[in-house]
Amino acid sequence: SQEAEDTTKKIEKKWGFEEGLPKTPIKKEVSLENPVPLFLTQFQPVKQEFPINPTMENVIRGKAGTKITIPANSISLPSGYKRGDILTFELIEIYNDLDFITSSISLFYYDPNPNIFESGGMFRLTATYYDKPLNLKRGVNLKVEMPGIISTDRKMKMYKFDEREGWKDKGSMSISQKPIASEGNDSPSE
């Protein structure tokens, strides 16, 4: 009927269909940057935000137990930084199987053959000032303590992810129920 045709044209106009162009079925595009299926994205690890004063020592405590100590004056501040402004640090903790599956982090590394991580846990820490990314000053280390989620007598390698070069081996350490970086004379983890 004419009424049904008019309604269809209104809907097509509202959805941006051009008159006279062939109509194609709706396609769901999969992003290669985030291979996680849409229905699993609701289970992705939580992004936790922390306000940081860069002139003071700060301690970040994640909900899963990650503790990161950031030394005072350790961040390279941008030229527009005003004294008293606060930086934003974002922490994502990945410790359980569901976190690994839904995080969209590549778990492949090469040495030189491709391998899949067997991980005791990982985290991602980023810093921004008005949405502009920040970096640590050269030579500065953060003290990191990760929760003792698993316990094994085996040594596990520690890796750092580089956006351009992928996973980089940073050495080995034992996994135990005690914190990885203790309050004693141990050198802090990056």
N, C-alpha and C positions, 0 to 999 in steps of 0.2 A: 504494500500500500504506500501511498504518498507520505503518510505520516511516519511510517517506519523508515523510509528512505531519507526523509528530512532529519530524523533523529540520528541515523547512521552518519550523515554528513556533519552534523553538529559534533558528534563524538570524534570523528576523524579530524575535524578542524582543531578541536581541543587538544588532540594528541599529536598534532603537527603533520598529519598526512597531507600531501599535496594532491589536489584533484587531478586526475588523469594519469598519475604515476602508478605503476603496478604495486600492489600490496604484497609484502613478503611476510612470512610467518615470523613471530618474535623468536629471536635466538638468544640464548644465554651465553654470554662470553665468559670464558675462564681466563683470569689474569695469570700470566706466568710468574709475576712477581709474588703473588700469594696463591700457591696451589692448594690451599685449604678449601675444601668444599664449603659452600655457603652455610649449610646447616650446622657445621662444626665451629664456625667462627664465634658462636656464643660461648664456647668453652675455651677461647684463647686465654693465655696468661694475662693477668691484670696488669695494666700500666699504673704504677704508683708514682705520684709526683711529690717532690720535696722542695720547699723553698730553702735556699742556701745563701748565707751571708759569706761572700768569698774572703773577707778579712779575718774570719774566725775559723777555728777548727770545727768541723761539722761531722756528726755521726748520723748515717742513714741506717734505719732498721726496717728491712722489708718484712712483709706479713709472713713469708715462709721461713724467716730466720736469717737471711743474709744481713750482715753488718759490715758497713763500709765507712771507714774513717777518712775524711778528706782534710788534709793539713791546711792551715791558714795560708792565704796568699799563694795558692798552688795553681790557680786557674789563670790562663791568658785572657785578660779582659779586653773587649773591643774598645775602640777609640771613643765611642759614644757613651761608655759606662759612666754613670754618675755615682759618687760616693753615697753609700746607703741603699743603693738599688739591690734588689734580690735576684739571684739566679734561680732557674728551675732545673732540677735534676729529675730525670725519669728513670725508674728502675723497673725492669721486668725480670722476674725470677722464674726459672724453668727447672723443676725438680722431679715432677711425676710424669708418667707415660703420656697422659693426656696433654700436658703442657708441651712435650716434645712433638707430638703429632700435630697439634694445632698452632704451633708457633711460627710455622713457615720458614724456619731456619734450616738451611742445608746441613745435613748431618754427614756429608761426605768430605773426606780430606784425602790428600795425595802424599805418598812418601816413597817413591814416585808413583806407585800403583794406587788406584782408588780403594778407599776403605770406608767403612761406616763406623761412626763413633759408638762406643759403649761409654755412656756418660754417667758420672756421679752427680751431675747437676751443672747448671750454668746460669749466668745472668747477663743482662745488657744494661749498661748505665750510660745515659747521654745527658749532656748539659746544654742549656740554651739560655740566651738573654734576648728577650723579645723575639722569640722564634729563630734566632740566629745561633747556629751551632758553636760550641766552645770547646777548647782543648786544654789539657793539662800543660803546665810549663814543662820544658825539657828537663829531664832528670827527676821529676817528682813521681813518687810512688804512692798509691793508695793502700791502706791496710784493709784487707778483706778477710772476713770470717764467714764461711759457709756452713749451714747446718749439717750435722752428721746424719744425713738421710740414709746412707748405706754404710756398711762397715765391711771391710775386706782387708786381708793382709797383703794384697797385691799393690804394686805401685801403679798409679795411673798418671798419664801425661796431662799436662796443663796446656791449654791452647788459648790464643787470643785471635779474634776474628779481625782481619783487615779488609775493608770494603773493596780494595783493588786486587789484593793478592789471595784472599781467602783465609783459611785457618793456618796459623803459624804456631809451631811447637815452642813452648816456653819452659820446658823441663818436666821433671817427674816429681811426684810426691805421694806419700802414703795417705790413704783414706782411713780415718778412724772416727770415733765418736767425740773426740776433742776438736776444738776449733782448728782450722787450717793454719791461721796466723795467730799465734798466742801473744800474750802481753809481754813475754820475755824478750830475749835477744834475737829471736827469729826475724829474718828480714821479711817485710810485708809483701804480699802477692800483688801483682799488677791487676 
